[in-house]
Amino acid sequence: MKYVVFAVYPLLTFLFCVQPVLADTLEFSSDDTVMVTAQRAWEAEENDVLHFSGGFELRAPDWALLGDTAVVYGKLDNPDRVVVTGKPAKISFLREEEEDAQASDPGERIDGTASTVEYLRSTDKLIMRGAASLQRKDSILVSDVIEYDVDTDRYSAGGEGGINVRFSTDDN
């Protein structure tokens, strides 16, 4: 019994310390820079294709990605396409509000998670596959596959498990 108690303490310490990290939302870059971190990076044979592995993070002023591995297509400071995989991979971005919104308003924050997140920046399309979840200020969409058009604010979702949409009824 004495040995079991000593084994449980490190396990509980690990679980309580890791849980807040997993629940954190992605933060954006604080200035006009793009920051990329990972344990390993290498160039592909094709031009402007970079591979990353091990704790990939990309933070820009209005969007961020996090995952285990990533492939970035295009210039690193303004990529055309980014594909991130993880357990889960995460994306956050600010969607510009309607034209009548105030200039000081940063826009609506959108957060997503999935096994694979593909962000097509050149067309502002988001494709998430594998236990995908897309959270907006008033709703959460959960499905196996979610395709979201950032410009038009429209989505398509489906998969084996169907879809689950939860709306907030709070008018605040």
N, C-alpha and C positions, 0 to 999 in steps of 0.2 A: 504494500500500500504506500509506503514511503517513496518508492521510486515513481509511482504513478503521479503523485502530487508534484514532484519536481519536474516531470515531463509536461504537466498541464500548465504550469506557470509560463514557460517560454511560449507555448502555443497560444495562450490567452493574450499575452503581451503582443505577439505578432498580429493576431487577428484584430485587436483593438487599435493598434497603430496603423494597420493597412486600411481599415475600413474608411476613415475620413479621406484618405488619398483617392480611393476609388470613387467616392461620391462627389469629389470636386468638379466644378464646371471648368471648362477650358477658358483660359484667359487669353486675351488678344495682346499683340505687341503694343507697347505704350507709346511708341512714336512711329514715324514713317519708315520703318524698317521691316524686313522679313527675317525672322530668326529660325534656323533649322538646326536641330540637334539629333544625333543618333550615335550608336556605338560604332557603326561601320558605314561607309559610303563608297560606291564605285560607279564609274561611267560605263554605259553600255556601248556596244559597237555603233549603234545609231547616234546621230548628232542630237544633242540636247535631251538625252535621256539619262537620268541618274537613279540609281538604286540605293536604298537605305535599309539597314536592319538594326534591330536592337533599340528599343525605346525611342522610336521616331516621334519627333514633335516639329510642327511647323506653325509658327505664330506670325500673323500679319496684323495690321491695324484693324481690319474688319472681318477676319476669318482665322480659324485655327483648326489643325488636324492633329490627331494623336493615334498611334498604333504601334504594332510590333515591327512591321515592315512597310515600305512604301516605294512606289515608282513615280518619279516626277518627270512629266513630258513637257518640254519647253524650257524657257529660261527660269532659273530658280527663283528669281525675284518677281516673276509674273508668269507662272506656268499656265499652259493650255489645259492640262489634265493632270490630276493626281489620283493614284489608286493606293489606298491604305488598307492593310489587313490587321486584325488584332482580335483580342478576346476581352472586350470588344474594341473595334476601331471607333474613334469619336470624331465628330465634326461640329463646329460651332461657327456661326456667321451672323452678321447683321444684315437683315434685309431692309433695303430702303423703303420707307413708308410712302404713302401716296403723295402725289405732287403738292397737295395743299398742306402737307406737314411742315412744321417749322424747321428751318435750316439747322438749328441747334440740336434737334432730335437725332440721336445716333441711329435710329431704326429699330425694328423688331428683332430680337435675338431668337435664332432658330438653333436647336441642339439636336443632334442625331447620333445614334449608335447602331452598329451592325458588325457582322463578321468581316464584311468588305464594304468600304466606302469609296465610291468613285465620284470625284468632283470635276466636272467639265467646266472649267472657268471660262473658256472661250464662248460657251453657249449658256452659261449659268444654269446647268442641269446637275442634279444630284441623283445618283443611283446607289441604293443601299441594298445589300443582299445578306441573308442569314440573320435571323432574329433581329430584324430592323425596327427601329423606333425613331420617330420624328416628333419632337416636342416644340410647340409654339406657345405663345402667351396664354391661349385659351383652350388648347387641345393637345392630346397625345395620340398619335397614330402608330399602331403596332402591326407588323405583318412580316412575312418572309421576305418579300421584295417591295421596296418603295422607290418610286421614281418621282422626283420633285422638280418642278420648274420654278426657279427662284424669281425670275422676271414676272411671270404671270400669276405666281402664288397658287399653282394648281398641282395636284398630285395624282398618281395612279398607284394602286397597291394591290397585292394579291399573293397567292401562294397556297401551299397545302393546308395551312392552318387558317386560311381566310384572313380577315382583317378585324381589328379591334380599335375603335375610336372612342376616346373619352373626352368629353367637353366639360369645361368649367362653367357652372351656372352663376358664378359670382359676377356681378355687373360692375365691379370696381375697376 
